[in-house]
Amino acid sequence: MIQRGIETVLDDRGLRPGNMFADMELIGIPHRVVVSERGLAAGTLEYRGREDSEPAR
């Protein structure tokens, strides 16, 4: 996706999600897409922009 100006980060450190989300806030990641086992089973994912108060599903 670099050709289109989109950089991605895969956080697979094995930490709890809250710790990973806090780290993303600290380094300033502007958009977050979360794909989880529960979401995959339901056919959904979660998107949240840096300035959004609630995640979109």
All heavy atoms as TSV, in Angstrom:
chain	resi	resn	atom	element	x	y	z
A	1	MET	N	N	0.808	-1.201	0.000
A	1	MET	CA	C	0.000	0.000	0.000
A	1	MET	C	C	0.853	1.268	0.000
A	1	MET	O	O	0.316	2.343	-0.110
A	1	MET	CB	C	-0.919	0.019	1.217
A	1	MET	CG	C	-2.010	-1.029	1.157
A	1	MET	SD	S	-3.097	-0.666	-0.155
A	1	MET	CE	C	-4.641	-0.675	0.633
A	2	ILE	N	N	2.148	1.123	0.139
A	2	ILE	CA	C	3.011	2.297	0.139
A	2	ILE	C	C	2.859	3.081	-1.168
A	2	ILE	O	O	2.917	4.306	-1.160
A	2	ILE	CB	C	4.490	1.892	0.364
A	2	ILE	CG1	C	4.674	1.260	1.752
A	2	ILE	CG2	C	5.431	3.069	0.194
A	2	ILE	CD1	C	4.455	2.197	2.908
A	3	GLN	N	N	2.625	2.389	-2.295
A	3	GLN	CA	C	2.468	3.087	-3.572
A	3	GLN	C	C	1.303	4.070	-3.518
A	3	GLN	O	O	1.292	5.076	-4.202
A	3	GLN	CB	C	2.212	2.100	-4.739
A	3	GLN	CG	C	3.307	1.106	-4.957
A	3	GLN	CD	C	2.950	-0.246	-4.351
A	3	GLN	OE1	O	2.089	-0.363	-3.495
A	3	GLN	NE2	N	3.655	-1.268	-4.780
A	4	ARG	N	N	0.304	3.778	-2.704
A	4	ARG	CA	C	-0.875	4.654	-2.602
A	4	ARG	C	C	-0.766	5.635	-1.436
A	4	ARG	O	O	-1.716	6.323	-1.107
A	4	ARG	CB	C	-2.127	3.806	-2.431
A	4	ARG	CG	C	-2.383	2.964	-3.654
A	4	ARG	CD	C	-3.643	2.203	-3.518
A	4	ARG	NE	N	-3.823	1.378	-4.697
A	4	ARG	CZ	C	-4.976	0.940	-5.117
A	4	ARG	NH1	N	-6.067	1.236	-4.446
A	4	ARG	NH2	N	-5.068	0.198	-6.180
A	5	GLY	N	N	0.383	5.667	-0.784
A	5	GLY	CA	C	0.586	6.601	0.325
A	5	GLY	C	C	-0.006	6.131	1.635
A	5	GLY	O	O	-0.215	6.925	2.540
A	6	ILE	N	N	-0.272	4.839	1.753
A	6	ILE	CA	C	-0.845	4.284	2.983
A	6	ILE	C	C	0.198	3.396	3.649
A	6	ILE	O	O	0.698	2.451	3.050
A	6	ILE	CB	C	-2.106	3.445	2.684
A	6	ILE	CG1	C	-3.166	4.314	2.018
A	6	ILE	CG2	C	-2.631	2.811	3.959
A	6	ILE	CD1	C	-4.344	3.551	1.493
A	7	GLU	N	N	0.559	3.727	4.879
A	7	GLU	CA	C	1.479	2.893	5.637
A	7	GLU	C	C	0.681	2.105	6.664
A	7	GLU	O	O	-0.275	2.615	7.244
A	7	GLU	CB	C	2.504	3.760	6.357
A	7	GLU	CG	C	3.414	4.517	5.404
A	7	GLU	CD	C	4.438	5.335	6.141
A	7	GLU	OE1	O	5.086	4.798	7.060
A	7	GLU	OE2	O	4.576	6.515	5.806
A	8	THR	N	N	1.046	0.870	6.883
A	8	THR	CA	C	0.329	0.028	7.844
A	8	THR	C	C	1.274	-0.478	8.920
A	8	THR	O	O	2.476	-0.586	8.707
A	8	THR	CB	C	-0.322	-1.182	7.143
A	8	THR	OG1	O	0.703	-1.941	6.508
A	8	THR	CG2	C	-1.343	-0.747	6.125
A	9	VAL	N	N	0.679	-0.787	10.076
A	9	VAL	CA	C	1.418	-1.351	11.195
A	9	VAL	C	C	0.633	-2.552	11.697
A	9	VAL	O	O	-0.577	-2.465	11.909
A	9	VAL	CB	C	1.566	-0.321	12.348
A	9	VAL	CG1	C	2.245	-0.948	13.551
A	9	VAL	CG2	C	2.307	0.905	11.886
A	10	LEU	N	N	1.307	-3.659	11.863
A	10	LEU	CA	C	0.701	-4.850	12.450
A	10	LEU	C	C	1.304	-5.027	13.834
A	10	LEU	O	O	2.511	-5.202	13.964
A	10	LEU	CB	C	0.979	-6.089	11.588
A	10	LEU	CG	C	0.564	-7.428	12.206
A	10	LEU	CD1	C	-0.947	-7.475	12.387
A	10	LEU	CD2	C	1.051	-8.570	11.346
A	11	ASP	N	N	0.473	-4.939	14.848
A	11	ASP	CA	C	0.952	-5.095	16.219
A	11	ASP	C	C	0.606	-6.508	16.681
A	11	ASP	O	O	-0.528	-6.790	17.052
A	11	ASP	CB	C	0.305	-4.059	17.130
A	11	ASP	CG	C	0.964	-3.999	18.498
A	11	ASP	OD1	O	1.671	-4.962	18.855
A	11	ASP	OD2	O	0.772	-2.998	19.195
A	12	ASP	N	N	1.575	-7.388	16.638
A	12	ASP	CA	C	1.359	-8.776	17.040
A	12	ASP	C	C	2.244	-9.146	18.224
A	12	ASP	O	O	2.722	-10.266	18.342
A	12	ASP	CB	C	1.579	-9.724	15.862
A	12	ASP	CG	C	2.992	-9.667	15.308
A	12	ASP	OD1	O	3.775	-8.806	15.752
A	12	ASP	OD2	O	3.317	-10.485	14.427
A	13	ARG	N	N	2.429	-8.195	19.136
A	13	ARG	CA	C	3.300	-8.411	20.285
A	13	ARG	C	C	2.709	-9.343	21.332
A	13	ARG	O	O	3.389	-9.741	22.251
A	13	ARG	CB	C	3.634	-7.072	20.958
A	13	ARG	CG	C	4.436	-6.159	20.063
A	13	ARG	CD	C	4.712	-4.850	20.732
A	13	ARG	NE	N	3.466	-4.098	20.871
A	13	ARG	CZ	C	3.320	-3.043	21.653
A	13	ARG	NH1	N	4.322	-2.600	22.372
A	13	ARG	NH2	N	2.172	-2.417	21.705
A	14	GLY	N	N	1.438	-9.669	21.229
A	14	GLY	CA	C	0.832	-10.557	22.211
A	14	GLY	C	C	0.399	-9.855	23.487
A	14	GLY	O	O	0.115	-10.513	24.488
A	15	LEU	N	N	0.344	-8.529	23.460
A	15	LEU	CA	C	-0.122	-7.767	24.623
A	15	LEU	C	C	-1.642	-7.721	24.632
A	15	LEU	O	O	-2.302	-8.023	23.639
A	15	LEU	CB	C	0.416	-6.333	24.563
A	15	LEU	CG	C	1.930	-6.155	24.565
A	15	LEU	CD1	C	2.266	-4.685	24.385
A	15	LEU	CD2	C	2.535	-6.692	25.842
A	16	ARG	N	N	-2.195	-7.286	25.753
A	16	ARG	CA	C	-3.644	-7.076	25.816
A	16	ARG	C	C	-3.992	-5.899	24.910
A	16	ARG	O	O	-3.198	-4.979	24.736
A	16	ARG	CB	C	-4.064	-6.814	27.259
A	16	ARG	CG	C	-3.769	-8.018	28.159
A	16	ARG	CD	C	-4.307	-7.816	29.548
A	16	ARG	NE	N	-5.733	-7.574	29.555
A	16	ARG	CZ	C	-6.683	-8.500	29.662
A	16	ARG	NH1	N	-6.342	-9.748	29.791
A	16	ARG	NH2	N	-7.949	-8.178	29.667
A	17	PRO	N	N	-5.195	-5.915	24.313
A	17	PRO	CA	C	-5.564	-4.845	23.375
A	17	PRO	C	C	-5.441	-3.436	23.952
A	17	PRO	O	O	-4.981	-2.527	23.261
A	17	PRO	CB	C	-7.018	-5.166	23.026
A	17	PRO	CG	C	-7.127	-6.640	23.225
A	17	PRO	CD	C	-6.220	-6.944	24.392
A	18	GLY	N	N	-5.828	-3.242	25.199
A	18	GLY	CA	C	-5.743	-1.903	25.799
A	18	GLY	C	C	-4.335	-1.350	25.791
A	18	GLY	O	O	-4.122	-0.160	25.543
A	19	ASN	N	N	-3.352	-2.197	26.051
A	19	ASN	CA	C	-1.951	-1.759	26.025
A	19	ASN	C	C	-1.530	-1.379	24.613
A	19	ASN	O	O	-0.834	-0.380	24.410
A	19	ASN	CB	C	-1.029	-2.859	26.546
A	19	ASN	CG	C	-1.245	-3.142	28.014
A	19	ASN	OD1	O	-1.886	-2.386	28.714
A	19	ASN	ND2	N	-0.705	-4.241	28.480
A	20	MET	N	N	-1.944	-2.167	23.638
A	20	MET	CA	C	-1.593	-1.854	22.252
A	20	MET	C	C	-2.264	-0.557	21.802
A	20	MET	O	O	-1.637	0.267	21.137
A	20	MET	CB	C	-1.980	-3.014	21.328
A	20	MET	CG	C	-1.120	-4.243	21.547
A	20	MET	SD	S	-1.391	-5.542	20.342
A	20	MET	CE	C	-2.946	-6.217	20.911
A	21	PHE	N	N	-3.542	-0.358	22.164
A	21	PHE	CA	C	-4.247	0.867	21.790
A	21	PHE	C	C	-3.593	2.089	22.430
A	21	PHE	O	O	-3.467	3.139	21.802
A	21	PHE	CB	C	-5.720	0.794	22.173
A	21	PHE	CG	C	-6.476	-0.324	21.490
A	21	PHE	CD1	C	-7.591	-0.870	22.087
A	21	PHE	CD2	C	-6.077	-0.834	20.271
A	21	PHE	CE1	C	-8.301	-1.892	21.482
A	21	PHE	CE2	C	-6.777	-1.858	19.651
A	21	PHE	CZ	C	-7.889	-2.393	20.259
A	22	ALA	N	N	-3.175	1.968	23.681
A	22	ALA	CA	C	-2.505	3.079	24.363
A	22	ALA	C	C	-1.202	3.437	23.655
A	22	ALA	O	O	-0.888	4.623	23.470
A	22	ALA	CB	C	-2.241	2.722	25.823
A	23	ASP	N	N	-0.451	2.433	23.235
A	23	ASP	CA	C	0.789	2.692	22.505
A	23	ASP	C	C	0.510	3.378	21.176
A	23	ASP	O	O	1.245	4.284	20.773
A	23	ASP	CB	C	1.557	1.389	22.260
A	23	ASP	CG	C	2.165	0.814	23.528
A	23	ASP	OD1	O	2.219	1.538	24.547
A	23	ASP	OD2	O	2.580	-0.359	23.492
A	24	MET	N	N	-0.557	2.976	20.485
A	24	MET	CA	C	-0.912	3.620	19.218
A	24	MET	C	C	-1.237	5.094	19.431
A	24	MET	O	O	-0.875	5.932	18.614
A	24	MET	CB	C	-2.091	2.914	18.558
A	24	MET	CG	C	-1.712	1.602	17.917
A	24	MET	SD	S	-3.052	0.903	16.957
A	24	MET	CE	C	-3.855	-0.082	18.205
A	25	GLU	N	N	-1.918	5.400	20.534
A	25	GLU	CA	C	-2.230	6.801	20.844
A	25	GLU	C	C	-0.952	7.583	21.093
A	25	GLU	O	O	-0.814	8.719	20.641
A	25	GLU	CB	C	-3.143	6.886	22.072
A	25	GLU	CG	C	-4.554	6.442	21.821
A	25	GLU	CD	C	-5.306	7.399	20.915
A	25	GLU	OE1	O	-5.119	8.627	21.031
A	25	GLU	OE2	O	-6.073	6.903	20.073
A	26	LEU	N	N	-0.005	6.987	21.807
A	26	LEU	CA	C	1.243	7.679	22.135
A	26	LEU	C	C	2.067	8.013	20.895
A	26	LEU	O	O	2.691	9.072	20.837
A	26	LEU	CB	C	2.090	6.837	23.087
A	26	LEU	CG	C	1.600	6.770	24.528
A	26	LEU	CD1	C	2.435	5.770	25.314
A	26	LEU	CD2	C	1.671	8.142	25.181
A	27	ILE	N	N	2.082	7.131	19.916
A	27	ILE	CA	C	2.893	7.402	18.730
A	27	ILE	C	C	2.104	8.121	17.640
A	27	ILE	O	O	2.669	8.488	16.624
A	27	ILE	CB	C	3.570	6.121	18.184
A	27	ILE	CG1	C	2.552	5.088	17.741
A	27	ILE	CG2	C	4.518	5.546	19.193
A	27	ILE	CD1	C	3.164	3.870	17.078
A	28	GLY	N	N	0.820	8.332	17.847
A	28	GLY	CA	C	0.026	9.166	16.944
A	28	GLY	C	C	-0.528	8.474	15.719
A	28	GLY	O	O	-0.649	9.101	14.665
A	29	ILE	N	N	-0.890	7.212	15.818
A	29	ILE	CA	C	-1.504	6.508	14.694
A	29	ILE	C	C	-2.866	7.160	14.425
A	29	ILE	O	O	-3.711	7.208	15.305
A	29	ILE	CB	C	-1.688	5.002	15.009
A	29	ILE	CG1	C	-0.359	4.347	15.362
A	29	ILE	CG2	C	-2.419	4.300	13.879
A	29	ILE	CD1	C	0.525	4.028	14.210
A	30	PRO	N	N	-3.115	7.682	13.202
A	30	PRO	CA	C	-4.355	8.421	12.948
A	30	PRO	C	C	-5.606	7.557	12.736
A	30	PRO	O	O	-6.713	8.013	12.983
A	30	PRO	CB	C	-4.052	9.214	11.691
A	30	PRO	CG	C	-2.996	8.441	11.000
A	30	PRO	CD	C	-2.189	7.765	12.084
A	31	HIS	N	N	-5.452	6.313	12.289
A	31	HIS	CA	C	-6.592	5.442	12.021
A	31	HIS	C	C	-6.292	4.056	12.577
A	31	HIS	O	O	-5.171	3.575	12.464
A	31	HIS	CB	C	-6.866	5.308	10.514
A	31	HIS	CG	C	-7.067	6.621	9.847
A	31	HIS	ND1	N	-8.263	7.294	9.890
A	31	HIS	CD2	C	-6.219	7.400	9.135
A	31	HIS	CE1	C	-8.139	8.429	9.220
A	31	HIS	NE2	N	-6.898	8.513	8.760
A	32	ARG	N	N	-7.318	3.434	13.151
A	32	ARG	CA	C	-7.134	2.092	13.720
A	32	ARG	C	C	-8.212	1.172	13.168
A	32	ARG	O	O	-9.395	1.485	13.229
A	32	ARG	CB	C	-7.242	2.165	15.242
A	32	ARG	CG	C	-7.133	0.830	15.915
A	32	ARG	CD	C	-7.082	0.991	17.411
A	32	ARG	NE	N	-8.419	1.209	17.953
A	32	ARG	CZ	C	-8.674	1.746	19.127
A	32	ARG	NH1	N	-7.707	2.168	19.894
A	32	ARG	NH2	N	-9.903	1.891	19.544
A	33	VAL	N	N	-7.793	0.050	12.614
A	33	VAL	CA	C	-8.712	-0.989	12.163
A	33	VAL	C	C	-8.388	-2.229	12.990
A	33	VAL	O	O	-7.253	-2.700	12.980
A	33	VAL	CB	C	-8.553	-1.294	10.655
A	33	VAL	CG1	C	-9.473	-2.436	10.255
A	33	VAL	CG2	C	-8.835	-0.051	9.831
A	34	VAL	N	N	-9.383	-2.720	13.702
A	34	VAL	CA	C	-9.189	-3.887	14.565
A	34	VAL	C	C	-9.933	-5.063	13.961
A	34	VAL	O	O	-11.134	-4.994	13.709
A	34	VAL	CB	C	-9.718	-3.614	15.997
A	34	VAL	CG1	C	-9.544	-4.847	16.870
A	34	VAL	CG2	C	-9.004	-2.422	16.602
A	35	VAL	N	N	-9.194	-6.140	13.740
A	35	VAL	CA	C	-9.767	-7.394	13.264
A	35	VAL	C	C	-9.549	-8.404	14.377
A	35	VAL	O	O	-8.417	-8.694	14.739
A	35	VAL	CB	C	-9.087	-7.869	11.960
A	35	VAL	CG1	C	-9.699	-9.167	11.484
A	35	VAL	CG2	C	-9.167	-6.794	10.896
A	36	SER	N	N	-10.649	-8.913	14.927
A	36	SER	CA	C	-10.557	-9.852	16.045
A	36	SER	C	C	-11.234	-11.168	15.685
A	36	SER	O	O	-11.992	-11.246	14.718
A	36	SER	CB	C	-11.228	-9.265	17.288
A	36	SER	OG	O	-12.621	-9.115	17.060
A	37	GLU	N	N	-10.966	-12.196	16.468
A	37	GLU	CA	C	-11.622	-13.486	16.240
A	37	GLU	C	C	-13.138	-13.357	16.350
A	37	GLU	O	O	-13.879	-13.891	15.533
A	37	GLU	CB	C	-11.105	-14.524	17.228
A	37	GLU	CG	C	-9.687	-14.963	16.932
A	37	GLU	CD	C	-9.214	-16.061	17.857
A	37	GLU	OE1	O	-10.055	-16.846	18.350
A	37	GLU	OE2	O	-7.993	-16.127	18.085
A	38	ARG	N	N	-13.597	-12.632	17.348
A	38	ARG	CA	C	-15.041	-12.430	17.530
A	38	ARG	C	C	-15.632	-11.661	16.348
A	38	ARG	O	O	-16.697	-11.991	15.840
A	38	ARG	CB	C	-15.302	-11.680	18.833
A	38	ARG	CG	C	-16.757	-11.538	19.153
A	38	ARG	CD	C	-17.062	-10.896	20.475
A	38	ARG	NE	N	-15.919	-10.272	21.126
A	38	ARG	CZ	C	-16.003	-9.388	22.099
A	38	ARG	NH1	N	-17.172	-9.010	22.544
A	38	ARG	NH2	N	-14.934	-8.867	22.643
A	39	GLY	N	N	-14.916	-10.632	15.899
A	39	GLY	CA	C	-15.378	-9.866	14.753
A	39	GLY	C	C	-15.398	-10.690	13.482
A	39	GLY	O	O	-16.320	-10.589	12.676
A	40	LEU	N	N	-14.363	-11.509	13.283
A	40	LEU	CA	C	-14.345	-12.381	12.105
A	40	LEU	C	C	-15.525	-13.336	12.105
A	40	LEU	O	O	-16.150	-13.559	11.070
A	40	LEU	CB	C	-13.036	-13.163	12.042
A	40	LEU	CG	C	-11.801	-12.367	11.649
A	40	LEU	CD1	C	-10.551	-13.236	11.783
A	40	LEU	CD2	C	-11.927	-11.828	10.245
A	41	ALA	N	N	-15.856	-13.893	13.268
A	41	ALA	CA	C	-16.993	-14.818	13.368
A	41	ALA	C	C	-18.301	-14.109	13.029
A	41	ALA	O	O	-19.206	-14.702	12.442
A	41	ALA	CB	C	-17.058	-15.423	14.759
A	42	ALA	N	N	-18.390	-12.820	13.393
A	42	ALA	CA	C	-19.602	-12.038	13.115
A	42	ALA	C	C	-19.558	-11.355	11.750
A	42	ALA	O	O	-20.532	-10.723	11.340
A	42	ALA	CB	C	-19.797	-10.990	14.213
A	43	GLY	N	N	-18.411	-11.430	11.062
A	43	GLY	CA	C	-18.280	-10.776	9.768
A	43	GLY	C	C	-18.109	-9.271	9.865
A	43	GLY	O	O	-18.505	-8.539	8.961
A	44	THR	N	N	-17.515	-8.784	10.963
A	44	THR	CA	C	-17.334	-7.353	11.159
A	44	THR	C	C	-15.882	-7.033	11.519
A	44	THR	O	O	-15.103	-7.914	11.848
A	44	THR	CB	C	-18.224	-6.832	12.305
A	44	THR	OG1	O	-17.836	-7.451	13.529
A	44	THR	CG2	C	-19.688	-7.092	12.042
A	45	LEU	N	N	-15.555	-5.755	11.455
A	45	LEU	CA	C	-14.299	-5.246	11.977
A	45	LEU	C	C	-14.595	-3.902	12.614
A	45	LEU	O	O	-15.700	-3.380	12.492
A	45	LEU	CB	C	-13.228	-5.144	10.887
A	45	LEU	CG	C	-13.542	-4.323	9.638
A	45	LEU	CD1	C	-13.309	-2.853	9.860
A	45	LEU	CD2	C	-12.700	-4.828	8.495
A	46	GLU	N	N	-13.621	-3.353	13.291
A	46	GLU	CA	C	-13.821	-2.079	13.983
A	46	GLU	C	C	-12.865	-1.045	13.415
A	46	GLU	O	O	-11.676	-1.305	13.268
A	46	GLU	CB	C	-13.549	-2.268	15.473
A	46	GLU	CG	C	-13.707	-1.024	16.300
A	46	GLU	CD	C	-13.382	-1.268	17.764
A	46	GLU	OE1	O	-13.889	-2.249	18.331
A	46	GLU	OE2	O	-12.607	-0.480	18.325
A	47	TYR	N	N	-13.389	0.139	13.088
A	47	TYR	CA	C	-12.576	1.263	12.623
A	47	TYR	C	C	-12.738	2.401	13.618
A	47	TYR	O	O	-13.837	2.681	14.097
A	47	TYR	CB	C	-13.022	1.755	11.246
A	47	TYR	CG	C	-12.413	3.107	10.928
A	47	TYR	CD1	C	-11.113	3.190	10.474
A	47	TYR	CD2	C	-13.115	4.275	11.155
A	47	TYR	CE1	C	-10.533	4.429	10.232
A	47	TYR	CE2	C	-12.552	5.514	10.918
A	47	TYR	CZ	C	-11.257	5.577	10.452
A	47	TYR	OH	O	-10.685	6.807	10.228
A	48	ARG	N	N	-11.622	3.080	13.899
A	48	ARG	CA	C	-11.694	4.259	14.751
A	48	ARG	C	C	-10.659	5.272	14.283
A	48	ARG	O	O	-9.478	4.954	14.167
A	48	ARG	CB	C	-11.427	3.882	16.203
A	48	ARG	CG	C	-11.598	5.065	17.135
A	48	ARG	CD	C	-11.557	4.612	18.565
A	48	ARG	NE	N	-11.877	5.719	19.433
A	48	ARG	CZ	C	-12.073	5.621	20.709
A	48	ARG	NH1	N	-11.992	4.444	21.292
A	48	ARG	NH2	N	-12.368	6.656	21.434
A	49	GLY	N	N	-11.124	6.476	14.008
A	49	GLY	CA	C	-10.226	7.580	13.685
A	49	GLY	C	C	-9.680	8.156	14.982
A	49	GLY	O	O	-10.291	8.034	16.038
A	50	ARG	N	N	-8.537	8.780	14.925
A	50	ARG	CA	C	-7.870	9.309	16.126
A	50	ARG	C	C	-8.770	10.262	16.908
A	50	ARG	O	O	-8.730	10.294	18.124
A	50	ARG	CB	C	-6.578	10.001	15.731
A	50	ARG	CG	C	-5.770	10.490	16.900
A	50	ARG	CD	C	-4.358	10.832	16.452
A	50	ARG	NE	N	-3.596	11.490	17.481
A	50	ARG	CZ	C	-3.001	10.858	18.489
A	50	ARG	NH1	N	-3.088	9.570	18.583
A	50	ARG	NH2	N	-2.320	11.538	19.381
A	51	GLU	N	N	-9.603	11.038	16.216
A	51	GLU	CA	C	-10.417	12.038	16.902
A	51	GLU	C	C	-11.858	11.559	17.153
A	51	GLU	O	O	-12.668	12.319	17.680
A	51	GLU	CB	C	-10.411	13.340	16.109
A	51	GLU	CG	C	-9.008	13.919	16.042
A	51	GLU	CD	C	-8.954	15.247	15.318
A	51	GLU	OE1	O	-10.016	15.842	15.065
A	51	GLU	OE2	O	-7.838	15.689	15.008
A	52	ASP	N	N	-12.189	10.318	16.793
A	52	ASP	CA	C	-13.530	9.786	17.031
A	52	ASP	C	C	-13.704	9.439	18.501
A	52	ASP	O	O	-12.793	8.908	19.134
A	52	ASP	CB	C	-13.792	8.523	16.200
A	52	ASP	CG	C	-13.758	8.798	14.705
A	52	ASP	OD1	O	-13.898	9.975	14.317
A	52	ASP	OD2	O	-13.581	7.830	13.940
A	53	SER	N	N	-14.886	9.717	19.043
A	53	SER	CA	C	-15.138	9.372	20.445
A	53	SER	C	C	-15.569	7.926	20.604
A	53	SER	O	O	-15.311	7.301	21.618
A	53	SER	CB	C	-16.180	10.313	21.047
A	53	SER	OG	O	-17.388	10.201	20.326
A	54	GLU	N	N	-16.258	7.383	19.606
A	54	GLU	CA	C	-16.723	5.987	19.641
A	54	GLU	C	C	-16.262	5.274	18.388
A	54	GLU	O	O	-16.271	5.849	17.308
A	54	GLU	CB	C	-18.258	5.941	19.725
A	54	GLU	CG	C	-18.817	6.473	21.009
A	54	GLU	CD	C	-18.465	5.612	22.211
A	54	GLU	OE1	O	-18.459	4.371	22.069
A	54	GLU	OE2	O	-18.208	6.177	23.279
A	55	PRO	N	N	-15.898	4.002	18.510
A	55	PRO	CA	C	-15.506	3.251	17.309
A	55	PRO	C	C	-16.706	2.960	16.408
A	55	PRO	O	O	-17.818	2.806	16.874
A	55	PRO	CB	C	-14.929	1.948	17.870
A	55	PRO	CG	C	-15.447	1.836	19.252
A	55	PRO	CD	C	-15.763	3.215	19.723
A	56	ALA	N	N	-16.457	2.930	15.102
A	56	ALA	CA	C	-17.493	2.561	14.124
A	56	ALA	C	C	-17.373	1.083	13.831
A	56	ALA	O	O	-16.289	0.531	13.813
A	56	ALA	CB	C	-17.292	3.365	12.850
A	57	ARG	N	N	-18.489	0.428	13.614
A	57	ARG	CA	C	-18.489	-1.003	13.299
A	57	ARG	C	C	-19.176	-1.223	11.980
A	57	ARG	O	O	-20.011	-0.577	11.562
A	57	ARG	CB	C	-19.205	-1.791	14.391
A	57	ARG	CG	C	-18.441	-1.719	15.685
A	57	ARG	CD	C	-19.089	-2.591	16.739
A	57	ARG	NE	N	-18.406	-2.389	17.984
A	57	ARG	CZ	C	-17.583	-3.259	18.523
A	57	ARG	NH1	N	-17.360	-4.390	17.939
A	57	ARG	NH2	N	-17.012	-3.025	19.653
